[in-house]
Structure formats: C-alpha cells, structure tokens
Amino acid sequence: MKKEQIVDMIGEAPDNYVKDAKEYKKKRRIPFPQWSKWMGGIAAVLALVILVNNIPTIPLVISAKAVSVASESRKTERPKRKNGGDPDEWRSQMDLWYAERDARDVLVEAASPSIADFAGLVSGEVLSGVDDINRVWSPVNAYIALAMTAELTGSETQAQVLDVLGADDAAELRRQISAVWEEIYENNGKEISVLANSLWLDKDVEYVQEKMDSIAYDYYASVYQGDLGSEKTNRAMTNWMRNQTGGMLKDRTGNVQIDPEDQVLAIASTIYFQSKWVDEFDKADNTQAIFHAVSGDVEATFMNKEEYEMNYNWGEDYGAVQIFLENGSFMWFILPDEGKTVDDVLASDEYMKMITEVYSSKDEERNSKRMKVNLSVPQFDVSAGVNLKESLRNIGLSELFDPAGCDFSPSFLPSDDFSLNPYVASIHQDTRVKIDEQGVTAASYIEIIGAGAAEPPDEIIDFVLDRPFVFAITKRDIPLFVGTVNMP
Amino acid sequence: MGRANQKQTMPDDRIVELYWERSESAISETADKYGDYCHYIAYNILYNREDAEESVNDTWLDAWNNMPPHKPSILSTFLGKITRRISVDRWRKKHAGKRGGGEMDLVLDELEDCVSDPTDIEMVIEQQEMVRVIREFLDALPATERRVFLRRYWYMDSVAGIALDYDLTEIKTASMLHRKRKKLREKLESEGYL
C-alpha cells in the first residue's frame, strides 16, 4: 500500500466523524477568500447547464360561449435572487414560497399513491400486448379528467368514481387535484409541463353556475357551451386541443368528431410536456442497429452514451435506468429481462412503485445502484389512441357509462327530455411521446364524451434497449406518461 | 443581540431540494453557506489561493452533477469530500514527483509510517474495503483522538492549528498523531494489506 492510498482511504471516513471533527474546533479564519471571483465561476457553470425551450404557439379561437374561464396557475413564482439585492429579504420571500410549496407537497404526497395505484391498474389494461404495436397513455391526465366527473356527479356515480380514484371524498380530491395540477405546471422557458382541461356543454343543457365556477377554479378547466356535435363546435374543440398540445397532436386532434345525436357533455383534457435531457445525447454517437421486435428484426437509430454514470434499478422481471430531465423530471426506461415480456413487467405493480416512490422512499429502500452504464436507446416517436372506457369498466367503473343510472344532478338541472340527461359515452385519450438527442416532447389529450431479482454486478453494465420495453415520464412521483415501445 | 449581524443561511435540506429542482439558486446558496468550508479544505491541501478557488468551483459543478441522484444527509461533508478529492487530484497532477509546500507534503511524509516497505509487493485495497477499514479504525478511537486524527489527515490542518483549537501542546498533538499512525499501520497489517 502506498501513502497516496492512505490519503484516499482517510478520505472515505464516515460523514458524521468528519463533520464532528470540523465542528468541534473554534472558528477559523479563512485564508484570502475572494468571493467575487467565485461568483463569476458559478455563473459560468450555470450557463453550461441551463437550456431553453419554447412552446409552439397556436392561436386560440373558440367559437362557443364561455360559461366559466379556467383559472391560471396560482402558484407563487419562486423569488429570484437579484445581484446586489438584500439576501435576507430574498430569504424571507423564499420562506413564504416554501410554506406555500410545503402545503402543496402535503396534498401531492397524499394524492400520489392513489394516482400510482390507478396508473398501475389501468396501465396493465391499456398497454399490455406482446406484438408490434406501440402504446402510450397519460395516467395523470386521465386521473384529473375522471376527477372532474366526480365533481360533477352525485350519489352512487360519484362514489364509484371516487373509489376508482382511491379518494375518500370529493372535497379532499378537489384540493389534491389543484395541488397536483400546480405541481406539474411549469412553463418557465426551461421546461413546459401544462395540464389543461375543458368542459363542453350542449346548448340546451341547464347548468349550475356554482359548479361550473368550481370546475374553472379547482380543475383549471374552461367551461364552454355550444351546439355539441355541430361542425362549428367540433372545430372549436379541435382548436382548443391543438392550442393546448403545441400542435403536436395535429393529425389526431385535427378532426374532433362528436356525434350530434344524444351528446350533451364532453370533457377534453390535455397535457403538454417538453423538456431537455440534463445531459444531451451526442448525435455523432448515434448508431444504426437492430431492434428485435416481436415479428422480427428491424433497423433503428440508437442514441448512445458510454460509461454514463446513472442509477441502475432492478425488479423481479426487469432492469431499469432513469434519465434526468431539467427541473427534476425523470424519464424511465424499463427493459424486461431476457425471456420476459413487457406484459410480465406490466402485470406487477413493482415497476409503478419504482417510478412513483423516488421522493417518498429512502435510497437504501430502493433496488437501485449508481453505476456506469453503456446506454443505448432507440429514438422513437410513439403515438397511440386508447379508449379508456373498457379499461375503466374492467376496474369497476360502470355507473358513469350507464344512461339510466348516471347521476349528474348536482351540476345540471333535470330535463323533461330524457335524451338530455348526461352520461359518459366514451373516454378517449390520444398521446404522443417523442424523444431525440436533445430531450422529450410529449403531448396527450383525453376526450370524454358524455354520451426476481438479483443485485446487478459492480462493474460497468450494458443497457441496450434493443427489444420491446416500457418507458415512463414522472414528475415528483406523479406518472405523467407510461408507454411501451414494441417497434421504434 | 447580535442576530442582525448573523449571516442567515438556508437549511441543508432546502439547498438539496434546489439541486433536485435544477434551480440556479442551488449553487449560490451552497457558496454562501459552504464556500468558506470548502475553500478551507482546498487551501490546506493546495496551499495556493487560485488553485483552491478552482477546486471550489469544480466542487459546485460536481455537486450539481451529482444531485440528483444523491440526497446527502450531511451536505457539508458531501461537499467537503468532493473538494478534498478534487484538491488531492489537483495537487497530485501539479506536484508529481516534487514538493510543493503546504501541509500535503508533511502529511504524506507522516503517512509513510503507515505504509509498506517499498520493496514489498503492493496490496491493492478496493474502495469498499477502504470505507470499512477506516470506519473500523475510527470507531475504535476515543473522540478527541479521532477528531485530531481527522483534522490532520482528512482536513490537512497544521499541527500547530490543531493544538491551538484543542488546547494541546504541539508536542502532545504530534505524539498523539504518531501513536494513531502506528495504530493504523497495525490495523492494515492485521487485515493483510501490508
């Protein structure tokens, strides 16, 4: 052993001893500190890591009566520290900001397990399939849209929705949804993450204004009224969705078609998300390689990182890595073990716990290890439309879809015309997630029409996503998107 | 009284959150709170103001790159360890084969006591083993001796400075350190690393 190694070994002394040794001594004078020079260095460091995105702008033109207009984000902006400003004043502003944030955190943490349970249950339903079809959906988007129906309904209909959402009562759910919405909301130029909701009423529906205002305030949803099913209103809905999803779902939302017959209520809910990798992939490192799809081998463009230090996670049937996005969101790549399929992963709630308990669990409780990984990810642009009605029926939601039993009486005045009694005819969600060397763009819209595992080795591992895999995007333990790539 | 002059700093868990939220304020808050601490470690090792400043700046970048995924429970030591590693590496690059003054040369001279004869076959110790051996060694020391040992060989403080802080004579401090080095050598021998 050399003396240099002894220096290194002493460097590994336990943290508590190192801290104690320093704190025990009297205050010591620091030789020649030069703060201004340090700050110059810090600014330079930040310039390297902060990247800017811009949301595509599409003009919003709605040719329908606005019953109640969605609240904007009420989240206090994080106080900015100004050069030369009073640091104590800034810190007291930060204290207030933290108090608000802490109160929101409590609600988000309370909501997170229910959203994760819902996401796990429904993901199994909508994403399963050992074939060549890519599938993707947005759990949080669907959860919020369903929560709006809980707000609008009563009696057994509401009880069933609350049960499926894992919520104790509508008032608590309402508070949690507001907090989740605010938690996800980000549109600061660095990252865009916007959930938008809208409720569309047929022109003949008589509504309870107070309820509509609550939808606008608590669910950040705009309420519109028009001739549902008419070309004009379909176009207005199309416009709204395209506006909210940055034009990313242009092909899919380009033709909202609501059947004019018996349609009295529609809920449209979108999520638009755009972010950059903290460490971008280098295009020069891309390779053309084989992806082993179920039906046979295909060529795909793979993005690569060599000996990239990252968290390797493992479960009974899979290995997984998480890539950091700006502002603390994560993208997860979950690769089924050899001989296992994406269905094996989706059948258990283990992967969902892994992606939704990052903040609530301790490092040592997780099957996770910091490793050097040779990462190879195929570029993909996955879009899928799913009708959630059947999946939701399968997990116990039936009243909402029953024309005879559905109870929207708290929100809409009874009508002599039976055909005007609302029920949910379908819940459709379209989602698109696209990744490239710079980052992720993803959008989703949901339209509800009222009518075994061993610890990995210590060395460098290869993590090559060259066969069907599961991916997810999470923010503060909330699953924004979950999907499968069976054919990149 | 006195509170108005006291520098208000952000709690550690808040600073760690800033890193996790990729907030620009993370580094300025860290510099405000731990700039002195990290500079003191870097300067003790490098004995050069500009080199120390560079090490401290590199520490912020390293911290930014490591949070997330890390959520250090003791932020000061987390940062201090980065500074120490970076500074030692910098010292080695700069002083390969020559002496550069400062405590690092003296510390290395002293640590000769703990190592094998140059003619012996060198035993390689894995990092995980290092962690275990040093923890067991420090666990077995009385608190004051442990603190003195770490102040000298972790923080690279001068013997005179340690003696002053602990109200010891320099001779007594040096003798205490000599005994501990001997003890560490015995530990390494018993483990088969020497």
Interface residues (C-beta under 8 A of the other chain):
Chain A: M1 K2 K3 E4 Q5 I6 V7 D8 M9 I10 G11 E12 A13 P14 D15 N16 Y17 V18 K19 D20 A21 K22 Y24 K25 K26 R28 I30 P31 F32 P33 Q34 W35 K37 W38 M39 G41 I42 V45 L46 V49 I50 R78 R81 P87 D88 R91 M94 Y98 K190 V278 M310 N311 Q322 F324 E326 N327 G328 D363 R370
Chain B: Q8 M10 R14 W20 E21 R22 S23 E24 S25 I27 S28 A31 D32 G35 D36 Y37 H39 Y40 Y43 R49 E53 E54 V56 N57 W60 L61 W64 P68 P69 K71 P72 S73 I74 S76 T77 F78 G80 K81 R84 R85 V88 R92 V107 L108 L111 E112 C114 V115 S116 E122 M123 I125 Q127 M130 V131 V133 I134 R135 L138 A143 R146 R147 L150 R151 Y153 W154 Y155 G161 I162 L164 D165 Y166 L184 L188 Y193 L194
